[in-house]
């Protein structure tokens, strides 16, 4: 079964259509990337899957179940999103314990203390972080907390929106290694949005190159590593990465 099936997806903001006719099939357990320049529609697709961009047509299925145009509690227990800015995604006046416990409270799940302790261990944070506030953590630690919060409901699918772009280079490597380990240990499916092709090479099995709201190419990570993407725009991205 596919973790995510998207067919003929169009997404609009008001009168402006930003995603055009996207088709994607992502099998369970795969790590898949959407790449392209800013404004190409990558993050908008993630938001539609998560229920945060309701103005779309076409079909979106998650683990075989068609999703509605709004936030759906059953879908959200299976699909969680990690945002680019770990500070902006955490409430500044809530402790880490409160932030991690909140999804459990919303879904009526008990054993909250044990679950919080376990997920902190999973993301490499010891228990002294549990009752701290976001401003008392480094950027990398905050992103670990954001990943921990996404894991609280034991989802099958993680939507990763530029999860390392706001971090220092050394910390980026730590977070990428963490994501790779979590995928392996928990059998997660990843849909990653990034403009960073080396991140795709490290973390993903396949990628779709997007331009102006359309997919122009789908390729294996092996093709990316070999520099053998086919479309001219894909080659432009490769060249820009090499020159950067």
Residue pairs with C-beta under 8 A, 6 or more apart in sequence:
1 27
1 28
1 63
1 64
2 25
2 26
2 27
2 28
2 61
2 64
3 26
3 27
3 28
3 29
3 30
3 62
3 63
3 156
3 157
3 189
4 24
4 25
4 26
4 49
4 60
4 61
4 62
4 157
4 189
4 191
5 24
5 25
5 26
5 59
5 60
5 61
6 22
6 23
6 24
6 25
6 45
6 49
6 58
6 59
6 60
6 61
7 23
7 58
7 59
8 21
8 22
8 23
8 57
8 58
8 59
9 19
9 21
9 22
9 23
9 24
9 45
9 48
9 56
9 57
9 58
9 59
9 60
10 17
10 19
10 20
10 21
10 22
10 56
10 57
10 58
11 17
11 18
11 19
11 41
11 44
11 45
11 48
11 53
11 55
11 56
12 18
12 55
12 56
13 44
13 53
13 55
17 213
18 39
18 41
18 44
18 213
19 41
19 44
19 45
19 48
19 56
19 213
19 214
20 41
20 212
20 213
20 214
21 58
21 214
22 41
22 45
22 58
22 213
22 214
22 215
23 215
24 32
24 208
24 215
26 32
26 189
26 191
27 189
28 63
28 156
28 187
28 189
29 187
29 188
29 189
30 189
30 190
30 205
30 206
31 183
31 189
31 190
31 192
31 203
31 204
31 205
32 189
32 190
32 191
32 192
32 204
32 205
32 206
32 207
32 208
33 191
33 192
33 193
33 194
33 199
33 200
33 203
33 204
33 206
33 207
33 208
34 42
34 45
34 46
34 191
34 192
34 193
34 194
34 207
34 208
34 210
35 42
35 193
35 194
35 195
35 197
35 200
35 207
35 208
35 209
35 210
35 237
36 42
36 195
36 209
36 210
36 211
36 237
37 195
37 211
37 237
38 195
40 210
40 211
40 212
40 213
41 210
41 212
41 213
41 214
42 193
42 210
43 161
43 162
43 193
44 53
45 193
46 81
46 159
46 161
46 191
46 193
47 53
48 54
48 56
48 60
49 60
49 62
49 67
49 79
49 159
49 191
50 71
50 76
50 79
50 81
50 159
51 67
51 68
51 69
51 70
51 71
51 72
51 75
51 76
52 71
52 81
54 69
54 70
55 69
56 69
59 66
60 66
60 67
61 67
62 75
62 78
62 79
62 157
63 78
63 156
63 157
65 74
65 75
67 75
68 75
73 106
73 107
76 153
77 107
77 153
77 155
78 155
78 156
78 157
79 155
79 156
79 157
79 158
79 159
80 149
80 150
80 151
80 153
80 155
80 157
80 158
80 159
81 150
81 158
81 159
81 160
81 161
82 89
82 143
82 146
82 147
82 150
82 158
82 159
82 160
82 161
82 163
83 89
83 146
83 161
83 163
84 161
84 162
84 163
84 165
84 166
85 166
86 134
86 139
86 142
86 143
86 145
86 146
86 166
87 134
87 135
87 139
87 142
89 146
90 99
90 134
90 142
90 145
90 146
90 149
91 98
91 99
91 134
92 133
92 134
92 135
93 133
94 102
94 133
94 134
95 130
95 131
95 132
95 133
96 120
96 129
96 130
96 131
96 132
96 133
96 134
96 137
96 145
97 116
97 130
97 131
99 134
99 145
99 149
100 115
100 116
100 119
100 120
100 145
100 148
100 149
100 152
101 112
101 116
102 149
103 109
103 149
103 152
103 153
104 110
104 112
104 115
104 152
104 153
105 112
107 153
109 115
109 153
115 152
116 130
116 152
117 127
117 130
119 148
119 151
119 152
120 126
120 127
120 129
120 130
120 148
122 148
122 151
122 182
122 185
123 144
123 145
123 147
123 148
123 151
123 178
123 182
124 144
124 178
125 141
125 144
125 145
125 148
129 137
129 141
129 145
134 142
134 145
137 145
138 171
139 166
139 167
139 168
139 171
140 167
140 168
140 171
140 174
140 175
143 163
143 164
143 166
143 167
143 171
143 175
144 175
144 178
147 163
147 175
147 178
147 179
147 182
150 158
151 182
151 186
154 186
155 188
156 187
156 188
156 189
157 188
157 189
157 190
157 191
158 188
158 189
158 190
158 191
159 191
159 193
160 179
160 190
160 191
160 192
160 193
160 194
161 193
162 193
162 194
162 195
163 175
163 179
163 192
164 171
164 172
164 175
164 176
164 196
164 199
165 194
165 195
165 196
167 175
172 199
176 199
176 202
176 203
179 190
179 203
180 202
180 203
182 188
183 190
190 203
190 204
192 199
192 200
192 203
192 204
194 200
196 241
197 224
197 237
197 238
197 241
198 241
200 207
200 221
200 224
201 221
201 224
201 225
204 221
205 220
205 221
206 218
206 219
206 220
206 221
207 218
207 219
207 221
207 224
208 215
208 217
208 218
209 215
209 216
209 217
209 218
209 219
209 229
209 231
209 233
209 234
209 237
210 216
211 233
216 231
216 233
216 234
217 229
217 230
217 231
217 233
217 234
219 229
219 230
219 234
223 229
224 238
227 238
229 235
229 237
229 238
